[in-house]
Amino acid sequence: MKISKIILIAAVAITGLASCSKDKNDGRKQTTIEGVWVGSYGNDASGNSYYFSLNIKAGGIIDELNSSGQKIGQGTWEIGNDILVAHYQRSGGSKYSVLAGFYKDQGKLLGNWGYGDSATNGGIWQMTKKNN
C-alpha cells in the first residue's frame, strides 16, 4: 500500500511538471518564491483539506503560519530547478518536510509533505502566493 501511495504521488508530480513545462510565458509577471503563500494540505486518502501557509524568507528561512498569520514553526528551505525543498519544526516539537514544484508563471506551489525528514509520507498540498 505504501509503495502504491508513493508511486501515485510521483505520478501526480510528474504529470504536473510535464503539463506545465509546455506552458509558455504569455507576458504574465513571473512570481518570486519569497513571500507569504496560502493554501491547503490533505493527508492520506481522507479527502479532507486543512489550512496551510508558509512564509518563505530570504536567506533560506521558512516559517509555517496559522490562519491568523502567526508563526507556528520555523526551518530552512532551498530551491533548485524550480523544486522547493524545506524542513521545519513546529513550536511543539513536531518536524515536517515539504517538496514542491514552483510554477512561477502561475504563482503556484504544488507538492508533497511528510513527517520528519521524509516529504512523501504525509500527503499532498498546494498554495498560491498571497498578494500583500
Secondary structure, DSSP 8 states (H G I E B T S, - for coil): -HHHHHHHHHHHHHHHHHHHHT----S-----S-EEEEEEEEETT----EEEEEEEEGGGEEEEE-TTS-EEEEEEEEEETTEEEEEEEETTS-EEEEEEEEETTTTEEEEEEEETT-SSSSEEEEEEE---
